[in-house]
Amino acid sequence: MTSFSIKSILLGIGIGIIITSISGMIYFAGLDPIKDLSENDIIELENRYGLTRVSPLTTESPQETSQED
């Protein structure tokens, strides 16, 4: 068996990472994951995973937001 140098191993790993990232970018370039989801589908997924929708406007009194020293 021949001995592999650490430079050759690191070069092979680096080339593998670059090829994988380029192929991933090409594959995902044309995908739009939320294109086919309707508002009802999104709400169903939120409920399934236990997520809550946050309103853009919150009603907090100034006493709740201020911190006491």
PyMOL Python script that loads the backbone (N, CA, C, O; Angstrom):
from pymol import cmd

cmd.read_pdbstr("""\
ATOM      1  N   MET A   1       0.830  -1.188   0.000  1.00  0.00           N
ATOM      2  CA  MET A   1       0.000   0.000   0.000  1.00  0.00           C
ATOM      3  C   MET A   1       0.869   1.244   0.000  1.00  0.00           C
ATOM      4  O   MET A   1       1.903   1.306   0.666  1.00  0.00           O
ATOM      5  N   THR A   2       0.435   2.205  -0.744  1.00  0.00           N
ATOM      6  CA  THR A   2       1.190   3.454  -0.770  1.00  0.00           C
ATOM      7  C   THR A   2       0.633   4.406   0.267  1.00  0.00           C
ATOM      8  O   THR A   2      -0.534   4.326   0.649  1.00  0.00           O
ATOM      9  N   SER A   3       1.474   5.291   0.704  1.00  0.00           N
ATOM     10  CA  SER A   3       1.080   6.274   1.712  1.00  0.00           C
ATOM     11  C   SER A   3       0.542   7.519   1.012  1.00  0.00           C
ATOM     12  O   SER A   3       1.149   8.017   0.065  1.00  0.00           O
ATOM     13  N   PHE A   4      -0.578   8.008   1.475  1.00  0.00           N
ATOM     14  CA  PHE A   4      -1.156   9.226   0.931  1.00  0.00           C
ATOM     15  C   PHE A   4      -0.673  10.413   1.749  1.00  0.00           C
ATOM     16  O   PHE A   4      -0.605  10.346   2.976  1.00  0.00           O
ATOM     17  N   SER A   5      -0.341  11.487   1.068  1.00  0.00           N
ATOM     18  CA  SER A   5       0.078  12.673   1.810  1.00  0.00           C
ATOM     19  C   SER A   5      -1.162  13.450   2.244  1.00  0.00           C
ATOM     20  O   SER A   5      -2.217  13.365   1.616  1.00  0.00           O
ATOM     21  N   ILE A   6      -1.020  14.190   3.301  1.00  0.00           N
ATOM     22  CA  ILE A   6      -2.142  14.952   3.842  1.00  0.00           C
ATOM     23  C   ILE A   6      -2.602  16.017   2.852  1.00  0.00           C
ATOM     24  O   ILE A   6      -3.782  16.365   2.817  1.00  0.00           O
ATOM     25  N   LYS A   7      -1.668  16.539   2.043  1.00  0.00           N
ATOM     26  CA  LYS A   7      -2.035  17.546   1.041  1.00  0.00           C
ATOM     27  C   LYS A   7      -2.987  16.958   0.001  1.00  0.00           C
ATOM     28  O   LYS A   7      -3.942  17.616  -0.411  1.00  0.00           O
ATOM     29  N   SER A   8      -2.729  15.732  -0.418  1.00  0.00           N
ATOM     30  CA  SER A   8      -3.594  15.083  -1.416  1.00  0.00           C
ATOM     31  C   SER A   8      -4.982  14.825  -0.847  1.00  0.00           C
ATOM     32  O   SER A   8      -5.981  14.976  -1.550  1.00  0.00           O
ATOM     33  N   ILE A   9      -5.046  14.441   0.407  1.00  0.00           N
ATOM     34  CA  ILE A   9      -6.343  14.179   1.044  1.00  0.00           C
ATOM     35  C   ILE A   9      -7.134  15.472   1.174  1.00  0.00           C
ATOM     36  O   ILE A   9      -8.321  15.513   0.850  1.00  0.00           O
ATOM     37  N   LEU A  10      -6.476  16.534   1.649  1.00  0.00           N
ATOM     38  CA  LEU A  10      -7.169  17.818   1.788  1.00  0.00           C
ATOM     39  C   LEU A  10      -7.589  18.378   0.438  1.00  0.00           C
ATOM     40  O   LEU A  10      -8.659  18.976   0.326  1.00  0.00           O
ATOM     41  N   LEU A  11      -6.770  18.197  -0.582  1.00  0.00           N
ATOM     42  CA  LEU A  11      -7.123  18.653  -1.922  1.00  0.00           C
ATOM     43  C   LEU A  11      -8.346  17.904  -2.438  1.00  0.00           C
ATOM     44  O   LEU A  11      -9.241  18.508  -3.029  1.00  0.00           O
ATOM     45  N   GLY A  12      -8.388  16.598  -2.220  1.00  0.00           N
ATOM     46  CA  GLY A  12      -9.549  15.814  -2.644  1.00  0.00           C
ATOM     47  C   GLY A  12     -10.814  16.219  -1.919  1.00  0.00           C
ATOM     48  O   GLY A  12     -11.878  16.301  -2.534  1.00  0.00           O
ATOM     49  N   ILE A  13     -10.723  16.475  -0.615  1.00  0.00           N
ATOM     50  CA  ILE A  13     -11.889  16.926   0.152  1.00  0.00           C
ATOM     51  C   ILE A  13     -12.350  18.289  -0.344  1.00  0.00           C
ATOM     52  O   ILE A  13     -13.549  18.520  -0.500  1.00  0.00           O
ATOM     53  N   GLY A  14     -11.408  19.190  -0.592  1.00  0.00           N
ATOM     54  CA  GLY A  14     -11.753  20.533  -1.078  1.00  0.00           C
ATOM     55  C   GLY A  14     -12.432  20.488  -2.435  1.00  0.00           C
ATOM     56  O   GLY A  14     -13.429  21.175  -2.656  1.00  0.00           O
ATOM     57  N   ILE A  15     -11.907  19.696  -3.332  1.00  0.00           N
ATOM     58  CA  ILE A  15     -12.514  19.570  -4.661  1.00  0.00           C
ATOM     59  C   ILE A  15     -13.907  18.957  -4.541  1.00  0.00           C
ATOM     60  O   ILE A  15     -14.826  19.369  -5.249  1.00  0.00           O
ATOM     61  N   GLY A  16     -14.069  17.983  -3.659  1.00  0.00           N
ATOM     62  CA  GLY A  16     -15.394  17.380  -3.453  1.00  0.00           C
ATOM     63  C   GLY A  16     -16.409  18.380  -2.922  1.00  0.00           C
ATOM     64  O   GLY A  16     -17.562  18.390  -3.352  1.00  0.00           O
ATOM     65  N   ILE A  17     -15.984  19.215  -1.994  1.00  0.00           N
ATOM     66  CA  ILE A  17     -16.891  20.240  -1.454  1.00  0.00           C
ATOM     67  C   ILE A  17     -17.284  21.235  -2.533  1.00  0.00           C
ATOM     68  O   ILE A  17     -18.450  21.620  -2.630  1.00  0.00           O
ATOM     69  N   ILE A  18     -16.330  21.650  -3.336  1.00  0.00           N
ATOM     70  CA  ILE A  18     -16.621  22.620  -4.406  1.00  0.00           C
ATOM     71  C   ILE A  18     -17.576  22.020  -5.432  1.00  0.00           C
ATOM     72  O   ILE A  18     -18.535  22.680  -5.833  1.00  0.00           O
ATOM     73  N   ILE A  19     -17.338  20.801  -5.859  1.00  0.00           N
ATOM     74  CA  ILE A  19     -18.222  20.155  -6.842  1.00  0.00           C
ATOM     75  C   ILE A  19     -19.625  19.975  -6.270  1.00  0.00           C
ATOM     76  O   ILE A  19     -20.616  20.200  -6.965  1.00  0.00           O
ATOM     77  N   THR A  20     -19.708  19.571  -5.011  1.00  0.00           N
ATOM     78  CA  THR A  20     -21.018  19.388  -4.380  1.00  0.00           C
ATOM     79  C   THR A  20     -21.772  20.702  -4.264  1.00  0.00           C
ATOM     80  O   THR A  20     -22.973  20.748  -4.529  1.00  0.00           O
ATOM     81  N   SER A  21     -21.084  21.774  -3.873  1.00  0.00           N
ATOM     82  CA  SER A  21     -21.776  23.058  -3.728  1.00  0.00           C
ATOM     83  C   SER A  21     -22.226  23.608  -5.079  1.00  0.00           C
ATOM     84  O   SER A  21     -23.309  24.183  -5.179  1.00  0.00           O
ATOM     85  N   ILE A  22     -21.412  23.440  -6.111  1.00  0.00           N
ATOM     86  CA  ILE A  22     -21.804  23.909  -7.448  1.00  0.00           C
ATOM     87  C   ILE A  22     -23.007  23.117  -7.960  1.00  0.00           C
ATOM     88  O   ILE A  22     -23.941  23.700  -8.513  1.00  0.00           O
ATOM     89  N   SER A  23     -22.992  21.809  -7.781  1.00  0.00           N
ATOM     90  CA  SER A  23     -24.131  21.015  -8.250  1.00  0.00           C
ATOM     91  C   SER A  23     -25.386  21.342  -7.444  1.00  0.00           C
ATOM     92  O   SER A  23     -26.485  21.328  -7.999  1.00  0.00           O
ATOM     93  N   GLY A  24     -25.255  21.634  -6.156  1.00  0.00           N
ATOM     94  CA  GLY A  24     -26.407  22.032  -5.350  1.00  0.00           C
ATOM     95  C   GLY A  24     -26.970  23.363  -5.789  1.00  0.00           C
ATOM     96  O   GLY A  24     -28.189  23.532  -5.832  1.00  0.00           O
ATOM     97  N   MET A  25     -26.102  24.321  -6.120  1.00  0.00           N
ATOM     98  CA  MET A  25     -26.580  25.621  -6.603  1.00  0.00           C
ATOM     99  C   MET A  25     -27.310  25.482  -7.929  1.00  0.00           C
ATOM    100  O   MET A  25     -28.327  26.141  -8.149  1.00  0.00           O
ATOM    101  N   ILE A  26     -26.804  24.634  -8.811  1.00  0.00           N
ATOM    102  CA  ILE A  26     -27.463  24.423 -10.105  1.00  0.00           C
ATOM    103  C   ILE A  26     -28.826  23.769  -9.901  1.00  0.00           C
ATOM    104  O   ILE A  26     -29.800  24.143 -10.555  1.00  0.00           O
ATOM    105  N   TYR A  27     -28.899  22.797  -8.997  1.00  0.00           N
ATOM    106  CA  TYR A  27     -30.159  22.087  -8.764  1.00  0.00           C
ATOM    107  C   TYR A  27     -31.205  23.009  -8.140  1.00  0.00           C
ATOM    108  O   TYR A  27     -32.358  23.013  -8.572  1.00  0.00           O
ATOM    109  N   PHE A  28     -30.822  23.782  -7.139  1.00  0.00           N
ATOM    110  CA  PHE A  28     -31.783  24.616  -6.423  1.00  0.00           C
ATOM    111  C   PHE A  28     -32.018  25.977  -7.060  1.00  0.00           C
ATOM    112  O   PHE A  28     -32.831  26.746  -6.547  1.00  0.00           O
ATOM    113  N   ALA A  29     -31.349  26.305  -8.145  1.00  0.00           N
ATOM    114  CA  ALA A  29     -31.503  27.612  -8.776  1.00  0.00           C
ATOM    115  C   ALA A  29     -32.918  27.807  -9.325  1.00  0.00           C
ATOM    116  O   ALA A  29     -33.451  28.915  -9.272  1.00  0.00           O
ATOM    117  N   GLY A  30     -33.523  26.758  -9.844  1.00  0.00           N
ATOM    118  CA  GLY A  30     -34.834  26.898 -10.451  1.00  0.00           C
ATOM    119  C   GLY A  30     -35.987  26.562  -9.537  1.00  0.00           C
ATOM    120  O   GLY A  30     -37.140  26.652  -9.959  1.00  0.00           O
ATOM    121  N   LEU A  31     -35.722  26.177  -8.300  1.00  0.00           N
ATOM    122  CA  LEU A  31     -36.795  25.773  -7.397  1.00  0.00           C
ATOM    123  C   LEU A  31     -37.311  26.957  -6.588  1.00  0.00           C
ATOM    124  O   LEU A  31     -36.535  27.774  -6.093  1.00  0.00           O
ATOM    125  N   ASP A  32     -38.623  27.035  -6.464  1.00  0.00           N
ATOM    126  CA  ASP A  32     -39.255  28.014  -5.594  1.00  0.00           C
ATOM    127  C   ASP A  32     -40.139  27.231  -4.634  1.00  0.00           C
ATOM    128  O   ASP A  32     -41.241  26.831  -5.008  1.00  0.00           O
ATOM    129  N   PRO A  33     -39.684  27.001  -3.404  1.00  0.00           N
ATOM    130  CA  PRO A  33     -40.383  26.083  -2.507  1.00  0.00           C
ATOM    131  C   PRO A  33     -41.774  26.548  -2.077  1.00  0.00           C
ATOM    132  O   PRO A  33     -42.608  25.713  -1.727  1.00  0.00           O
ATOM    133  N   ILE A  34     -42.047  27.842  -2.093  1.00  0.00           N
ATOM    134  CA  ILE A  34     -43.363  28.290  -1.636  1.00  0.00           C
ATOM    135  C   ILE A  34     -44.274  28.697  -2.793  1.00  0.00           C
ATOM    136  O   ILE A  34     -45.339  29.271  -2.570  1.00  0.00           O
ATOM    137  N   LYS A  35     -43.863  28.404  -4.018  1.00  0.00           N
ATOM    138  CA  LYS A  35     -44.671  28.780  -5.171  1.00  0.00           C
ATOM    139  C   LYS A  35     -46.003  28.029  -5.186  1.00  0.00           C
ATOM    140  O   LYS A  35     -47.029  28.610  -5.541  1.00  0.00           O
ATOM    141  N   ASP A  36     -46.007  26.774  -4.815  1.00  0.00           N
ATOM    142  CA  ASP A  36     -47.206  25.948  -4.905  1.00  0.00           C
ATOM    143  C   ASP A  36     -48.026  25.917  -3.626  1.00  0.00           C
ATOM    144  O   ASP A  36     -49.034  25.212  -3.568  1.00  0.00           O
ATOM    145  N   LEU A  37     -47.624  26.664  -2.594  1.00  0.00           N
ATOM    146  CA  LEU A  37     -48.352  26.661  -1.333  1.00  0.00           C
ATOM    147  C   LEU A  37     -49.372  27.789  -1.295  1.00  0.00           C
ATOM    148  O   LEU A  37     -49.057  28.938  -1.604  1.00  0.00           O
ATOM    149  N   SER A  38     -50.594  27.448  -0.913  1.00  0.00           N
ATOM    150  CA  SER A  38     -51.607  28.472  -0.725  1.00  0.00           C
ATOM    151  C   SER A  38     -51.581  28.927   0.732  1.00  0.00           C
ATOM    152  O   SER A  38     -50.873  28.347   1.556  1.00  0.00           O
ATOM    153  N   GLU A  39     -52.343  29.949   1.042  1.00  0.00           N
ATOM    154  CA  GLU A  39     -52.402  30.455   2.420  1.00  0.00           C
ATOM    155  C   GLU A  39     -52.949  29.389   3.368  1.00  0.00           C
ATOM    156  O   GLU A  39     -52.491  29.267   4.504  1.00  0.00           O
ATOM    157  N   ASN A  40     -53.934  28.616   2.894  1.00  0.00           N
ATOM    158  CA  ASN A  40     -54.495  27.549   3.734  1.00  0.00           C
ATOM    159  C   ASN A  40     -53.474  26.443   4.000  1.00  0.00           C
ATOM    160  O   ASN A  40     -53.441  25.880   5.094  1.00  0.00           O
ATOM    161  N   ASP A  41     -52.637  26.127   3.000  1.00  0.00           N
ATOM    162  CA  ASP A  41     -51.590  25.118   3.207  1.00  0.00           C
ATOM    163  C   ASP A  41     -50.580  25.583   4.249  1.00  0.00           C
ATOM    164  O   ASP A  41     -50.121  24.795   5.075  1.00  0.00           O
ATOM    165  N   ILE A  42     -50.242  26.851   4.204  1.00  0.00           N
ATOM    166  CA  ILE A  42     -49.288  27.399   5.174  1.00  0.00           C
ATOM    167  C   ILE A  42     -49.870  27.353   6.576  1.00  0.00           C
ATOM    168  O   ILE A  42     -49.170  26.988   7.521  1.00  0.00           O
ATOM    169  N   ILE A  43     -51.130  27.716   6.729  1.00  0.00           N
ATOM    170  CA  ILE A  43     -51.776  27.678   8.043  1.00  0.00           C
ATOM    171  C   ILE A  43     -51.859  26.243   8.546  1.00  0.00           C
ATOM    172  O   ILE A  43     -51.654  25.995   9.734  1.00  0.00           O
ATOM    173  N   GLU A  44     -52.158  25.294   7.662  1.00  0.00           N
ATOM    174  CA  GLU A  44     -52.207  23.881   8.056  1.00  0.00           C
ATOM    175  C   GLU A  44     -50.844  23.390   8.549  1.00  0.00           C
ATOM    176  O   GLU A  44     -50.763  22.673   9.546  1.00  0.00           O
ATOM    177  N   LEU A  45     -49.779  23.776   7.853  1.00  0.00           N
ATOM    178  CA  LEU A  45     -48.430  23.388   8.277  1.00  0.00           C
ATOM    179  C   LEU A  45     -48.054  24.035   9.607  1.00  0.00           C
ATOM    180  O   LEU A  45     -47.410  23.407  10.447  1.00  0.00           O
ATOM    181  N   GLU A  46     -48.458  25.291   9.796  1.00  0.00           N
ATOM    182  CA  GLU A  46     -48.196  25.966  11.076  1.00  0.00           C
ATOM    183  C   GLU A  46     -48.857  25.217  12.224  1.00  0.00           C
ATOM    184  O   GLU A  46     -48.244  25.002  13.270  1.00  0.00           O
ATOM    185  N   ASN A  47     -50.093  24.828  12.025  1.00  0.00           N
ATOM    186  CA  ASN A  47     -50.814  24.108  13.077  1.00  0.00           C
ATOM    187  C   ASN A  47     -50.212  22.733  13.324  1.00  0.00           C
ATOM    188  O   ASN A  47     -50.138  22.286  14.468  1.00  0.00           O
ATOM    189  N   ARG A  48     -49.783  22.062  12.271  1.00  0.00           N
ATOM    190  CA  ARG A  48     -49.214  20.724  12.409  1.00  0.00           C
ATOM    191  C   ARG A  48     -47.925  20.752  13.230  1.00  0.00           C
ATOM    192  O   ARG A  48     -47.686  19.861  14.046  1.00  0.00           O
ATOM    193  N   TYR A  49     -47.094  21.774  13.013  1.00  0.00           N
ATOM    194  CA  TYR A  49     -45.811  21.844  13.707  1.00  0.00           C
ATOM    195  C   TYR A  49     -45.847  22.684  14.977  1.00  0.00           C
ATOM    196  O   TYR A  49     -44.816  22.885  15.618  1.00  0.00           O
ATOM    197  N   GLY A  50     -47.034  23.179  15.346  1.00  0.00           N
ATOM    198  CA  GLY A  50     -47.174  23.920  16.592  1.00  0.00           C
ATOM    199  C   GLY A  50     -46.630  25.335  16.534  1.00  0.00           C
ATOM    200  O   GLY A  50     -46.245  25.886  17.565  1.00  0.00           O
ATOM    201  N   LEU A  51     -46.589  25.927  15.373  1.00  0.00           N
ATOM    202  CA  LEU A  51     -46.097  27.293  15.236  1.00  0.00           C
ATOM    203  C   LEU A  51     -47.259  28.267  15.374  1.00  0.00           C
ATOM    204  O   LEU A  51     -48.407  27.914  15.105  1.00  0.00           O
ATOM    205  N   THR A  52     -46.964  29.469  15.785  1.00  0.00           N
ATOM    206  CA  THR A  52     -47.992  30.487  15.888  1.00  0.00           C
ATOM    207  C   THR A  52     -47.621  31.645  14.987  1.00  0.00           C
ATOM    208  O   THR A  52     -46.445  31.963  14.806  1.00  0.00           O
ATOM    209  N   ARG A  53     -48.622  32.258  14.436  1.00  0.00           N
ATOM    210  CA  ARG A  53     -48.412  33.410  13.560  1.00  0.00           C
ATOM    211  C   ARG A  53     -48.400  34.669  14.418  1.00  0.00           C
ATOM    212  O   ARG A  53     -49.301  34.880  15.230  1.00  0.00           O
ATOM    213  N   VAL A  54     -47.397  35.493  14.240  1.00  0.00           N
ATOM    214  CA  VAL A  54     -47.252  36.713  15.022  1.00  0.00           C
ATOM    215  C   VAL A  54     -47.825  37.870  14.218  1.00  0.00           C
ATOM    216  O   VAL A  54     -47.533  38.033  13.033  1.00  0.00           O
ATOM    217  N   SER A  55     -48.639  38.660  14.882  1.00  0.00           N
ATOM    218  CA  SER A  55     -49.221  39.819  14.247  1.00  0.00           C
ATOM    219  C   SER A  55     -48.155  40.909  14.118  1.00  0.00           C
ATOM    220  O   SER A  55     -47.331  41.073  15.017  1.00  0.00           O
ATOM    221  N   PRO A  56     -48.163  41.650  13.016  1.00  0.00           N
ATOM    222  CA  PRO A  56     -47.153  42.708  12.880  1.00  0.00           C
ATOM    223  C   PRO A  56     -47.351  43.841  13.887  1.00  0.00           C
ATOM    224  O   PRO A  56     -46.407  44.564  14.203  1.00  0.00           O
ATOM    225  N   LEU A  57     -48.560  43.993  14.383  1.00  0.00           N
ATOM    226  CA  LEU A  57     -48.834  45.026  15.371  1.00  0.00           C
ATOM    227  C   LEU A  57     -49.052  44.374  16.720  1.00  0.00           C
ATOM    228  O   LEU A  57     -49.893  43.486  16.860  1.00  0.00           O
ATOM    229  N   THR A  58     -48.312  44.804  17.691  1.00  0.00           N
ATOM    230  CA  THR A  58     -48.491  44.281  19.034  1.00  0.00           C
ATOM    231  C   THR A  58     -49.056  45.375  19.917  1.00  0.00           C
ATOM    232  O   THR A  58     -48.764  46.557  19.737  1.00  0.00           O
ATOM    233  N   THR A  59     -49.861  44.964  20.860  1.00  0.00           N
ATOM    234  CA  THR A  59     -50.448  45.937  21.784  1.00  0.00           C
ATOM    235  C   THR A  59     -49.881  45.683  23.165  1.00  0.00           C
ATOM    236  O   THR A  59     -50.395  44.858  23.919  1.00  0.00           O
ATOM    237  N   GLU A  60     -48.832  46.391  23.484  1.00  0.00           N
ATOM    238  CA  GLU A  60     -48.221  46.288  24.797  1.00  0.00           C
ATOM    239  C   GLU A  60     -48.279  47.657  25.467  1.00  0.00           C
ATOM    240  O   GLU A  60     -48.081  48.688  24.826  1.00  0.00           O
ATOM    241  N   SER A  61     -48.544  47.644  26.716  1.00  0.00           N
ATOM    242  CA  SER A  61     -48.545  48.891  27.448  1.00  0.00           C
ATOM    243  C   SER A  61     -47.111  49.297  27.766  1.00  0.00           C
ATOM    244  O   SER A  61     -46.234  48.434  27.796  1.00  0.00           O
ATOM    245  N   PRO A  62     -46.845  50.564  28.001  1.00  0.00           N
ATOM    246  CA  PRO A  62     -45.477  50.991  28.306  1.00  0.00           C
ATOM    247  C   PRO A  62     -44.915  50.345  29.565  1.00  0.00           C
ATOM    248  O   PRO A  62     -43.698  50.195  29.679  1.00  0.00           O
ATOM    249  N   GLN A  63     -45.767  49.958  30.517  1.00  0.00           N
ATOM    250  CA  GLN A  63     -45.276  49.328  31.741  1.00  0.00           C
ATOM    251  C   GLN A  63     -44.692  47.953  31.434  1.00  0.00           C
ATOM    252  O   GLN A  63     -43.727  47.538  32.076  1.00  0.00           O
ATOM    253  N   GLU A  64     -45.260  47.240  30.465  1.00  0.00           N
ATOM    254  CA  GLU A  64     -44.772  45.913  30.132  1.00  0.00           C
ATOM    255  C   GLU A  64     -43.433  45.946  29.417  1.00  0.00           C
ATOM    256  O   GLU A  64     -42.624  45.030  29.568  1.00  0.00           O
ATOM    257  N   THR A  65     -43.191  47.007  28.630  1.00  0.00           N
ATOM    258  CA  THR A  65     -41.974  47.063  27.847  1.00  0.00           C
ATOM    259  C   THR A  65     -40.809  47.679  28.613  1.00  0.00           C
ATOM    260  O   THR A  65     -39.655  47.428  28.264  1.00  0.00           O
ATOM    261  N   SER A  66     -41.072  48.474  29.643  1.00  0.00           N
ATOM    262  CA  SER A  66     -39.964  49.090  30.376  1.00  0.00           C
ATOM    263  C   SER A  66     -39.432  48.145  31.432  1.00  0.00           C
ATOM    264  O   SER A  66     -40.175  47.354  32.014  1.00  0.00           O
ATOM    265  N   GLN A  67     -38.148  48.238  31.666  1.00  0.00           N
ATOM    266  CA  GLN A  67     -37.527  47.386  32.675  1.00  0.00           C
ATOM    267  C   GLN A  67     -37.184  48.237  33.883  1.00  0.00           C
ATOM    268  O   GLN A  67     -36.719  49.369  33.755  1.00  0.00           O
ATOM    269  N   GLU A  68     -37.423  47.673  35.052  1.00  0.00           N
ATOM    270  CA  GLU A  68     -37.110  48.378  36.271  1.00  0.00           C
ATOM    271  C   GLU A  68     -35.710  47.985  36.728  1.00  0.00           C
ATOM    272  O   GLU A  68     -35.299  46.835  36.578  1.00  0.00           O
ATOM    273  N   ASP A  69     -34.982  48.949  37.287  1.00  0.00           N
ATOM    274  CA  ASP A  69     -33.621  48.686  37.772  1.00  0.00           C
ATOM    275  C   ASP A  69     -33.613  48.083  39.140  1.00  0.00           C
ATOM    276  O   ASP A  69     -32.545  47.804  39.686  1.00  0.00           O
TER     277      ASP A  69
END
""", "prot")
cmd.dss("prot")
cmd.show_as("cartoon", "prot")
cmd.util.cbc("prot")
cmd.orient("prot")
